[in-house]
Amino acid sequence: MNLDLVALLAITALWLAAGIVAEGLPRPATARAMRRRTGWLAGLTLTGLVGLAVLGTAALTSQDPVTTSQNLVTTRQAPTDAAMAGLALPVVPAAVVALGSVRRLRRLWTGATAFASAPGTPTAPALTAGAAHPMIALPIQITGLATLPVAATAADLLPLTGPNLIGLVLTGAVLVVATIGVRHALRHSRLTEAVVTVRPRSPRAAGGVLHV
C-alpha cells in the first residue's frame, strides 16, 4: 500500500476521532474529567495539524509523476496523487482550528485545572458553556469531514472529477456544515443561559477564569 495513502488515512481517522471527542467535550461531570478530555482533544488536534502540514508540504515539494511508459502500479497510484493535490480542501478549516480552536482549548484546560484541585469537584457551568463554544468543535469537525473526500479519492473510491460530482459534494458539505453549526450554536446558547442564571457570589473570584 502506498505510504501516502496510509498517512492520509491515518490523518483522516485522527481528525474524525478529534471531532467525536469535541462533540462530547461539554459532557464531563467533574472538572478533572473535563481537563482530561480537553487534553485528549488538544493532543489529537495538534497531531492532526502537524500531519496535514507534513502531507501538504510533501504534496507541494513532490515532483509531477511521469505519465508515459508507466506500468500498472503507477496507474494505481494516480488517485493518491490526485488526493494529495486535493489537500487544499481541509486547509481553511484547519487554519481556523490553529488560530481559534487551539487557543480556546488552552483556555479551557487552564480553567478546568483551576477547578480540579479535588477529584469530585463538579464542572462549573462556565466551563461547560466554554467547552460547547462552536469555535471549538465546529472547525475540528469540518476539518475531519473535509479530509473524507480526499481519503476516499486516495483509496480510489471517489474520483474528484466531473462538475456534477463536485457540485454534489459541495452542496452536501454546505448542508452538513450548516446543520452542525446551528446545532452547536443552539447548545452553546442554552448552556450560556445556565451560566447567567447561576451567578457567582464573588465576581472577582469567578472572573477571568474562562470567557464563554
Secondary structure, 3 states (H helix, E strand, C coil): CCHHHHHHHHHHHHHHHHHHHHHCCCCCCEHHHHHHHHHHHHHHHHHHHHHHHHHHHHHHHCCCCCCCCCCHHHHHHHHHHHHHHHHHCCHHHHHHHHHHHHHHHHHHHHHHHHHCCCCCCECCHHHHHHHCCHHHHHHHHHHHHHHHHHHHHHCCCCCCCCHHHHHHHHHHHHHHHHHHHHHHHHHHHHHHHHHHHCCCCCHHHHCCCCCC
